[in-house]
Structures are given as C-alpha cells and as structure tokens.
C-alpha cells in the first residue's frame, strides 16, 4: 500500500507540474505518504469554481482552510491581531485533490 500511494503521488505531481505550472505546492518530501494533496491556485482562480469544473470531469476535490479561521462562525467575535488579509486571500485559493 505504501509504495502504491507513493507512486500515485509521484504521478500526480509529475502530471500537475507539467500541465499546471501555475499551481503552488506545499514543500514536503516526495517519498512521503500523504492523506491529501492541497495546492494553491493562481490568484485569478478560486477553489469553488475550480472544484465545480473538476467535478464535471469526475475529479473529486475538497476545500481546505476555508473560510479562514477568523471567518469561522465560532470565532468571528474573537480578537484578531494584525491584518488577516493574507489568510482571507489564501482561503479562497486552496483546494485538495
């Protein structure tokens, strides 16, 4: 199972890097075994729209870290120190493949 998952991850990475060079990937060892593959979409894309397009092609996705932590209903009244602008922008662009 470990080798199968590593092989699948390597194939995904190879294909994504060659066909979608504008994606940003989390830096981590290529030989690891990961339960998800989260990517950062380009600034002009959002995870909701991309997820819908991929679903039409039979590709399952997940939205991660959205809404941003400071936008979660349970934390909306919590104090935020500094700007949360970056978290807000990133939350709309991270998608799990």
N, C-alpha and C positions, 0 to 999 in steps of 0.2 A: 504494500500500500504506500509506504514512504517513497519508494522510487517512482511509482506511478504519479503521485502528486507532484514530486519534484520535476518529473518530465513534463507534466501538463503545465506547470508554472513556467518552465523554461520555454515551452512552445508558445504560450500566451505572450510572454514578454517579447520574444523574438518577433512574433507577428504584430503586436501592438507597436513596438518601436519602429518597425519598417512601414506600417500603414498609417500610423497616427503619431507622427513625430512631435506634435504639439502637446501631447499628454505629458504630465509630470508624475513621476513615480516616487514613492517613498523609498529612500535608500535603505536596503537591507540585504543580507547575504542571499545570493541567487540559489544556494543549495538548501535553503530553509524549507520548512513545511508550513504554509500559511493558510489560515481558515478563510481569508478573504483577500481580494486584490483591490485595494482602494486606489483610485487615480484622481488626479486633479485636472479638471477640464480647462481648456483655454478660457480667457477672460470673457469672450463673447458667447460662451455656452453656459447652460445651466443643467443640473443633474435631472431635473424633472423632464425637460424636453428631450434630452438625450436618452433617458430611460424609456420614454414612450417610443422613440424611434427604434431602439434596440429590441423592445418587446415585440414590435411588429415582425422583426426578424427571428423571433424565438429565443432571444438572448435575455436571460434573467439578470436583473440588477437590483441593487439596494442603495438607498440613500443613507449616507453616514454623516453624523455630526450636524444634522440639520433638523430643526432650526438650531442655530448656535446656542450655546449653553445659556447665555444671558437672555435669550429669547424664549426659553422653555417656560411654560406656564407657571411652574412651581418656583421659578427663580426670577420672574420678571420684576418683582419688587426688591430684589436683593441689590445691594450697592455694587456698582461697577467702578473700579479704579482705572482711570485712563480710558482711552478710546477702545471700543470693541469693533471698530470698522473692519479690521482685517478678518476677524472671526466671522463677521457677518458676510463679507465677500466670499470667503473660502467655503462657508457652509452651503452655499448655493451651487458650488462647482465640484464638490467631492462626490464620486459615485463608486459604488462597489460592484465589481464584475464577478 
